[in-house]
């Protein structure tokens, strides 16, 4: 087992320290989500307002086809959770202009020898299933394993917060009511579908299971990977991998293309001339420092070449260029598949570390 890749990754990534340009606001890790202790009880005014609000949620749920039996089984037992509200306030998006932690330091926390070793073990243990899903979808097994590792530390940290209570709290709080009220109704739909109430536990922000799907994502994209007719992403690795791959497909994953790779960039390259002028609806902050897309053939013509010396076989594959700032600036060509990873979590911290960990697991 060659762990020299860790050193190579560290060397490449450390040069990017202090790069706010690479970052976008992403979701906190599951480990971060569970650190605040519950605060003192909720006052009666909030409690009454919360109950009144749940009445409106019940009405919406009925309009969307949720059974009265499920509504009566779930909503009356919920109460406002001040600790969840406090977590949401703590992990609000970083304001524009505020400094982010260094990119190199963040990568060092996410990618290390132990994480790679664990990922390789999962890869070996689940090889037959992973290969079958990869052949069917075109999503690499290493990407599935890497996302599994990032989201829940390979299934060991999934969160223990009650999802309906957390989502009801976040919706009532109002900062992102449209999002969380929709997810609360989706949870009720899951119960109607037969998902046991007892498994509805996860992060404070409503994500659950091995892939940390939101309830609406579960309804749309969760897949049965082991053939038992159920998509039990909270207990079945096969279901989780099939669901992650299905998410990547829905996000636009392209078979046979890499996610990206480090490149050498000639000093003569006019980066202003290739600046990204694309208007994106999602992950705008994450891609604002990426260049416009060009084919591999076009990047070759501009004097860019892979740090590892090997180009993708298809020189028509498109990629954007991202250059980390600093004296030893490092370039990365990032394909459309990188954008699919960004769709999972709109953070360059996240997408780059998923790709690099996948490289370490595969090599």
C-alpha positions as CSV (number, residue, x, y, z in Angstrom):
1,X,0.0,0.0,0.0
2,X,1.6,3.2,-1.2
3,X,1.0,6.1,1.2
4,X,3.4,8.3,-0.6
5,X,0.4,9.8,-2.3
6,X,-0.5,11.5,1.0
7,X,2.8,13.3,0.9
8,X,2.3,14.2,-2.8
9,X,-1.2,15.5,-2.1
10,X,0.0,17.5,0.9
11,X,2.8,19.0,-1.2
12,X,0.4,20.0,-3.9
13,X,-2.3,21.4,-1.6
14,X,-0.1,23.2,1.0
15,X,0.8,25.8,-1.6
16,X,-2.8,27.0,-1.7
17,X,-2.8,28.2,1.9
18,X,-4.9,31.3,2.4
19,X,-7.0,30.9,-0.8
20,X,-10.4,32.4,-0.2
21,X,-10.8,32.4,-3.9
22,X,-11.2,28.6,-3.9
23,X,-13.9,28.5,-1.4
24,X,-17.7,28.6,-1.4
25,X,-20.1,28.2,1.5
26,X,-20.6,24.5,2.1
27,X,-22.4,22.4,4.6
28,X,-20.6,21.7,7.9
29,X,-19.5,18.1,8.4
30,X,-21.6,15.7,10.4
31,X,-19.0,15.8,13.1
32,X,-19.4,19.6,13.4
33,X,-23.1,19.3,13.5
34,X,-23.3,17.6,16.9
35,X,-21.0,19.8,19.0
36,X,-23.4,22.2,20.7
37,X,-25.2,21.1,23.9
38,X,-28.9,21.7,24.3
39,X,-29.8,25.1,25.6
40,X,-32.3,25.9,28.4
41,X,-36.0,25.3,27.7
42,X,-38.1,27.2,25.1
43,X,-40.4,30.0,26.4
44,X,-44.2,29.6,26.1
45,X,-44.6,32.1,23.4
46,X,-42.2,30.3,21.1
47,X,-43.8,27.0,22.0
48,X,-47.3,28.3,21.1
49,X,-46.1,29.8,17.9
50,X,-44.4,26.5,17.0
51,X,-47.7,24.6,17.5
52,X,-49.6,27.1,15.4
53,X,-47.0,26.8,12.7
54,X,-47.2,23.0,12.6
55,X,-51.0,23.3,12.0
56,X,-50.1,25.1,8.7
57,X,-47.6,22.4,7.9
58,X,-50.2,19.8,8.4
59,X,-52.5,21.6,6.0
60,X,-49.8,21.7,3.4
61,X,-48.9,18.0,3.9
62,X,-52.6,17.1,3.4
63,X,-52.6,19.1,0.2
64,X,-49.6,17.2,-1.0
65,X,-51.1,13.9,-0.4
66,X,-49.7,12.9,3.0
67,X,-52.1,10.7,5.0
68,X,-53.8,12.0,8.1
69,X,-52.5,8.9,9.9
70,X,-48.9,9.9,9.3
71,X,-49.6,13.6,10.2
72,X,-51.2,12.5,13.5
73,X,-48.4,10.1,14.2
74,X,-45.5,12.6,13.7
75,X,-46.4,16.3,14.1
76,X,-48.2,16.3,17.5
77,X,-45.1,14.8,19.2
78,X,-42.7,17.5,17.9
79,X,-41.3,20.4,20.0
80,X,-39.0,23.3,19.2
81,X,-35.3,22.4,19.6
82,X,-33.3,25.4,20.7
83,X,-30.0,23.5,20.3
84,X,-30.8,22.9,16.6
85,X,-31.6,26.6,16.1
86,X,-28.3,27.5,17.8
87,X,-26.4,25.2,15.5
88,X,-28.1,26.7,12.5
89,X,-27.1,30.2,13.6
90,X,-23.5,29.1,14.2
91,X,-23.1,27.5,10.8
92,X,-24.7,30.2,8.8
93,X,-22.9,30.9,5.4
94,X,-19.7,32.9,5.7
95,X,-20.3,36.5,4.7
96,X,-18.7,37.6,1.4
97,X,-15.3,39.2,2.0
98,X,-14.7,37.3,5.3
99,X,-11.5,35.2,5.3
100,X,-11.7,31.5,5.0
101,X,-9.3,28.9,6.6
102,X,-6.4,28.1,4.4
103,X,-7.1,25.6,1.6
104,X,-4.0,23.5,2.4
105,X,-4.8,23.2,6.1
106,X,-8.4,22.2,5.3
107,X,-7.2,19.5,2.9
108,X,-4.8,18.2,5.5
109,X,-7.8,17.6,7.8
110,X,-9.8,15.8,5.1
111,X,-7.2,13.7,3.4
112,X,-4.6,11.6,5.4
113,X,-3.1,8.1,5.4
114,X,-5.8,6.8,7.7
115,X,-8.7,8.1,5.5
116,X,-7.1,6.6,2.4
117,X,-6.5,3.3,4.2
118,X,-10.1,3.1,5.4
119,X,-11.3,4.0,1.9
120,X,-9.2,1.3,0.3
121,X,-10.6,-1.3,2.8
122,X,-14.1,-0.3,2.0
123,X,-13.3,-0.5,-1.7
124,X,-11.9,-4.0,-1.3
125,X,-14.8,-5.2,0.9
126,X,-17.4,-3.9,-1.5
127,X,-15.5,-4.4,-4.8
128,X,-18.0,-6.6,-6.6
129,X,-21.0,-4.3,-5.8
130,X,-19.0,-1.1,-6.6
131,X,-17.8,-2.4,-9.9
132,X,-21.3,-3.5,-10.9
133,X,-22.7,0.0,-10.1
134,X,-19.7,1.7,-11.9
135,X,-20.4,-0.4,-15.0
136,X,-24.0,0.4,-14.9
137,X,-23.7,4.2,-14.3
138,X,-20.2,5.2,-15.3
139,X,-19.6,6.8,-11.9
140,X,-16.2,5.5,-10.6
141,X,-16.3,3.3,-7.5
142,X,-13.6,5.5,-6.0
143,X,-15.9,8.6,-6.2
144,X,-18.7,6.6,-4.5
145,X,-16.3,5.5,-1.7
146,X,-14.9,9.0,-1.3
147,X,-18.3,10.6,-0.9
148,X,-19.2,7.9,1.6
149,X,-16.0,8.7,3.5
150,X,-16.6,12.4,3.5
151,X,-20.2,12.4,4.5
152,X,-20.2,9.9,7.4
153,X,-16.6,8.8,7.8
154,X,-17.4,5.6,6.1
155,X,-20.7,5.1,7.9
156,X,-19.4,5.7,11.5
157,X,-20.8,9.2,12.1
158,X,-24.3,9.7,10.8
159,X,-25.8,12.0,13.4
160,X,-28.4,11.3,16.1
161,X,-30.7,14.3,15.8
162,X,-34.4,13.5,15.3
163,X,-35.1,14.7,11.7
164,X,-38.8,15.7,12.0
165,X,-38.1,17.8,15.1
166,X,-35.0,19.4,13.6
167,X,-36.6,20.2,10.3
168,X,-39.7,21.6,12.1
169,X,-37.5,23.8,14.2
170,X,-35.5,25.1,11.3
171,X,-38.6,25.8,9.2
172,X,-40.3,27.6,12.1
173,X,-37.1,29.7,12.8
174,X,-37.6,31.1,9.3
175,X,-34.1,31.8,8.0
176,X,-34.6,29.2,5.3
177,X,-38.3,28.3,5.7
178,X,-38.9,27.4,2.1
179,X,-36.2,24.8,2.2
180,X,-36.9,23.2,5.5
181,X,-40.6,23.2,5.4
182,X,-40.4,21.4,2.1
183,X,-38.0,18.9,3.7
184,X,-40.4,18.4,6.7
185,X,-43.2,17.6,4.4
186,X,-40.8,15.2,2.5
187,X,-40.1,13.4,5.8
188,X,-43.8,12.9,6.3
189,X,-44.0,11.5,2.8
190,X,-41.2,9.1,3.6
191,X,-43.2,7.8,6.6
192,X,-46.1,7.3,4.3
193,X,-43.8,5.3,2.0
194,X,-43.1,2.9,4.8
195,X,-39.8,4.3,6.1
196,X,-39.7,3.5,9.8
197,X,-40.0,6.5,12.1
198,X,-37.1,5.1,14.2
199,X,-34.5,5.5,11.4
200,X,-35.2,9.2,10.9
201,X,-32.2,10.4,12.6
202,X,-29.2,12.4,11.2
203,X,-27.6,15.8,11.2
204,X,-29.2,18.9,12.7
205,X,-29.8,20.2,9.2
206,X,-31.9,17.2,8.1
207,X,-29.4,15.1,6.2
208,X,-29.4,11.4,7.1
209,X,-28.0,8.0,6.1
210,X,-24.7,6.9,4.8
211,X,-24.9,9.5,1.9
212,X,-26.4,12.2,4.1
213,X,-29.3,12.8,1.8
214,X,-32.0,15.4,2.6
215,X,-35.5,13.8,2.6
216,X,-36.5,15.3,-0.7
217,X,-33.3,13.9,-2.3
218,X,-34.1,10.5,-0.8
219,X,-37.5,10.5,-2.4
220,X,-36.2,11.5,-5.8
221,X,-32.8,9.6,-6.0
222,X,-32.4,6.9,-3.4
223,X,-31.9,3.5,-5.1
224,X,-32.1,-0.2,-4.1
225,X,-28.6,-1.5,-4.5
226,X,-29.0,-5.0,-3.1
227,X,-32.2,-6.2,-4.7
228,X,-34.4,-6.4,-1.6
229,X,-36.9,-3.8,-3.0
230,X,-35.9,-1.2,-0.4
231,X,-33.6,1.8,-0.5
232,X,-32.2,1.6,3.1
233,X,-29.4,4.1,2.8
234,X,-29.1,4.2,6.6
235,X,-28.1,0.6,6.9
236,X,-27.1,-0.8,3.5
237,X,-23.9,0.1,1.9
238,X,-25.1,-1.3,-1.4
239,X,-28.2,1.0,-1.3
240,X,-26.0,3.9,-0.3
241,X,-23.5,3.4,-3.2
242,X,-26.3,3.0,-5.7
243,X,-27.9,6.1,-4.4
244,X,-24.7,8.2,-4.5
245,X,-24.1,7.1,-8.1
246,X,-27.7,7.9,-9.0
247,X,-27.2,11.4,-7.5
248,X,-24.0,11.9,-9.6
249,X,-25.9,10.9,-12.7
250,X,-28.7,13.3,-12.0
251,X,-26.1,16.0,-11.4
252,X,-24.6,15.4,-14.9
253,X,-21.7,12.9,-14.4
254,X,-20.2,12.0,-17.7
255,X,-18.9,8.4,-18.2
256,X,-15.2,8.1,-18.8
257,X,-14.2,11.6,-17.9
258,X,-11.9,12.4,-14.9
259,X,-13.0,14.9,-12.2
260,X,-9.9,16.9,-12.7
261,X,-6.1,16.9,-12.3
262,X,-3.2,19.1,-11.4
263,X,-1.5,20.9,-14.3
264,X,1.5,23.1,-15.0
265,X,0.6,26.5,-16.3
266,X,3.0,28.6,-18.4
267,X,3.7,32.0,-17.1
268,X,2.7,33.4,-20.5
269,X,-0.9,32.4,-20.2
270,X,-3.2,35.3,-20.1
271,X,-5.7,34.3,-17.4
272,X,-7.8,37.4,-17.9
273,X,-8.5,36.4,-21.5
274,X,-10.0,33.1,-20.4
275,X,-11.9,34.4,-17.4
276,X,-15.2,32.7,-16.7
277,X,-18.2,34.7,-17.8
278,X,-20.7,31.9,-17.3
279,X,-23.9,32.8,-15.4
280,X,-24.6,29.8,-13.1
281,X,-27.7,29.4,-10.9
282,X,-26.1,27.1,-8.4
283,X,-22.6,27.1,-6.7
284,X,-21.8,30.6,-8.2
285,X,-19.3,31.4,-5.4
286,X,-17.5,28.1,-5.9
287,X,-17.0,28.6,-9.7
288,X,-16.4,32.3,-9.8
289,X,-12.6,31.9,-9.9
290,X,-12.7,29.1,-12.5
291,X,-11.8,29.9,-16.1
292,X,-14.1,29.3,-19.0
293,X,-14.4,25.8,-20.3
294,X,-12.0,24.7,-23.1
295,X,-11.2,21.3,-24.6
296,X,-8.1,19.4,-23.6
297,X,-6.8,20.0,-27.1
298,X,-7.2,23.8,-26.6
299,X,-5.4,23.7,-23.2
300,X,-2.5,21.8,-24.9
301,X,-2.3,24.6,-27.5
302,X,-2.1,27.1,-24.7
303,X,0.9,25.3,-23.2
304,X,-0.9,23.8,-20.2
305,X,0.1,20.2,-19.4
306,X,-0.7,17.6,-16.7
307,X,1.6,17.6,-13.7
308,X,1.5,13.8,-13.9
309,X,2.3,13.8,-17.6
310,X,-0.8,12.0,-18.8
311,X,-3.7,13.6,-20.7
312,X,-7.2,12.1,-20.8
313,X,-7.6,9.8,-23.8
314,X,-10.3,12.0,-25.3
315,X,-8.9,15.4,-26.2
316,X,-12.4,16.8,-26.7
317,X,-13.1,16.6,-22.9
318,X,-13.8,20.1,-21.6
319,X,-12.4,21.5,-18.4
320,X,-12.0,24.9,-16.7
321,X,-8.8,26.1,-15.1
322,X,-8.4,27.0,-11.5
323,X,-5.1,28.4,-10.3
324,X,-4.4,28.6,-6.6
325,X,-2.7,31.9,-5.6
326,X,0.8,32.2,-4.2
327,X,4.4,32.0,-5.2
328,X,4.1,28.4,-6.0
329,X,0.7,28.6,-7.6
330,X,-0.8,25.3,-8.7
331,X,-3.3,24.9,-11.5
332,X,-6.1,22.3,-11.8
333,X,-8.1,21.4,-14.8
334,X,-11.6,20.7,-13.6
335,X,-14.1,18.9,-15.8
336,X,-17.9,18.8,-15.9
337,X,-17.7,15.9,-13.4
338,X,-16.2,18.3,-10.9
339,X,-19.4,20.3,-11.2
340,X,-21.4,17.2,-10.4
341,X,-19.4,16.8,-7.2
342,X,-20.1,20.5,-6.4
343,X,-23.8,19.8,-6.8
344,X,-23.5,17.4,-3.9
345,X,-22.0,20.2,-1.7
346,X,-21.3,23.6,-3.1
347,X,-17.8,24.0,-1.7
348,X,-14.5,23.8,-3.5
349,X,-13.1,22.5,-0.2
350,X,-15.5,19.6,-0.5
351,X,-15.3,18.9,-4.2
352,X,-11.5,19.0,-4.4
353,X,-11.1,16.8,-1.4
354,X,-13.6,14.3,-2.7
355,X,-11.7,14.1,-6.0
356,X,-8.2,13.9,-4.3
357,X,-9.4,11.3,-1.8
358,X,-10.9,9.2,-4.6
359,X,-7.5,9.4,-6.4
360,X,-5.8,8.1,-3.2
361,X,-8.3,5.3,-2.8
362,X,-7.9,4.2,-6.4
363,X,-4.1,4.4,-6.6
